[in-house]
Amino acid sequence: MIKYLKTVAFFVVMAAFSSCLKDKAFDEAETGLNVASSSNLIQLGGAGAPGRSATVGLSFEDKAVTTTVVTARLLTGTPAPTDIVVTLDTTGQSVQFPAGVVKLPNSFYTLPKGLTITIPAGKNEGTLEINTNAIRFDPSTQYGLAFKIANISPSGYGIAQNFSTFYTLLGAKNDYDGNYELTLTTTGWGAYGIADGPTYTWGSNADKTSIFMITTSGTAVDMFDEYGFGTFIQVAFSSTGGETGFGATSPRFTFDNATNKLTSVVNTTPPDARNRVFVLNPSAPANTNYFDPATHNIYADYLLKQTGRPDQRIVATFKYVGPRP
């Protein structure tokens, strides 16, 4: 089982299309079909999701929610003259999930309207919704639901064959989950085995991501170094500014949801010969260890303790970049 969601949260996944699709509607991301010439065709995927897939992020909390998983769209330039019922099928289809995605178990959701989408008269789109509770999700797993058009009523409407299938990826995330740029500052004996070192930014290359904070519970996230090591690890820097890390450490950050205070940092890896552990810095300045909901940034001041070495102080600013993929 993968330990992190490979495709984040909260954004639409766009598919690649052939360069031969040059009509105005496609160029403006409305659809992969020429709307003006596609009379009475129905596609899966709304005007904002022509790529035949989408991603939905759900808050990792014990709360019943209703969320849209797929949209059916009438491609004519005028609204539907009468209700159009699109019946979907989830069996016997050729839709393939990305590697590592697990089909959302049937016991995790219900379909309030069954496998039918109604495009109301006077509209061009209708949606299929599910009822679910993300507290049942494993936050380290990405789930998926796939659909295809099985039937359209009344007669006279055709299926846009290139857009007759669709899948939606679902995952559970807490408020602290995301993609961050990490800046580390040393003061005195630093966090990185160097004295009085400068400030370093991890993953500042614009074409690469930096740090993922990955949901492990409703209040906790684990640090994942996507930029350098590709694993759960406490990243660091050498005296020359090169990327390094404390290989036997994997920090978990736990917050108080009511106050946004960082309440603990712990090492989740098994004890090694150095007995490495993380603790919040008892000498940290006031109002240091917290999550800022306005900026989504995280500020942390903590210590790495280990046998035979002095405490290594880690002063970290996690600048929010956006949802992680």
Secondary structure, 3 states (H helix, E strand, C coil): CCCCCCCCCCCCCCCCCCCCCCCHHHHCCCCCCCHHHCCCEEEECCCCCCCCEEEEEEECCCCEEEEEEEEEEECCCCCCCCCEEEEEECCCCCCCCCCCCEECCHHHEECCCCCEEEECCCCCEEEEEEEEEHHHCCCCCCEEEEEEEEEEECCCCEECHHHCEEEEEEEEECCCCEEEEEEEECCCECCCCCECCCCEEECCCCCCCCEEEEECCCCEEEEEECCCCCEECEEEECCCCCEEEECCCCEEEEECCCCCEEEEEEECCCCCCCCCEEEECCCCCCCCCEEECCCCEEEEEEEEEECCEEEEEEEEEEEEEECCC
